[in-house]
Amino acid sequence: MLSVGRTLGAVCRSCQTILRGLLTPESSMFESRANFKVRRQLKLRCLHCYFIRVDGRWEVRCTEYAKHHQKEPFNVKLLW
């Protein structure tokens, strides 16, 4: 009876270490990235920002800071 308790304890500990390894986030897998902000009036926020026209909408992109990305709102009236 005593040996069964010890083996169960060892099995539980090994399961816990396996589960902990699965639950920890791996930062190398996912890269944090900022999304575009939709704004009516676009402006360049730094020297690295530039305007570009994509699919009929103006966008601001930045080579240095991803949080500077901006987009013009989509004109719904063009769909009619």
C-alpha positions, 0 to 999 in steps of 0.5 A: 500500500505504501509503495502504491502511494509513492508511485502515484506521487511520482507519476503525478509529479511527472504529469505536473512538469509535463503540463507546466511545460505545455502551458508556458507561452513560447515567446519565440512562436508569436511576435507581438504586432500592432494593428492598424488604427482607423482614423479619418485624418491621417498624419505622419507621426515620425520621420519613418512614417510614409503614406501609401494607397492600398485598395483605394484607401490611404494608409500610413505605414512606419518602418520603425514603429508598428504602432504608427500604422493608420488606415482611412475608414472604408467608404460604405457608399462606394458599395452601392 
